[in-house]
Every structure is written in structure tokens, then in C-alpha cells.
Amino acid sequence: MDFCSRILSFMVFQLVMDFIIHILFFFVDNNYCREHVVFSHL
């Protein structure tokens, strides 16, 4: 029961989940509302 390794693994898990969510939203935006995203980022 190493507390430091547990916190580290939790932080890594959070980072990975955040990354996956961003990638998923990126692909969803590209597929379904590409024009809207392009115009909103201009």
C-alpha cells in the first residue's frame, strides 16, 4: 500500500482520461460539425 504510487497512478489516470476525452471531442467535431468548428476558431 504505497500512498505515493497510488496518487501518481491516479494522476496518470486523470491525464489519460482527459486526453481521451479531448481526442474524442476532436473527432466528433471533425465528423459532425466541421464547418461550425472551423468558423468558431477563425
Contacts in CASP RR format, 6 or more apart in sequence:
PFRMAT RR
TARGET T0000
AUTHOR 0000-0000-0000
METHOD contacts of the structure
MODEL  1
MDFCSRILSFMVFQLVMDFIIHILFFFVDNNYCREHVVFSHL
29 36 0 8 1.000
29 37 0 8 1.000
30 37 0 8 1.000
END
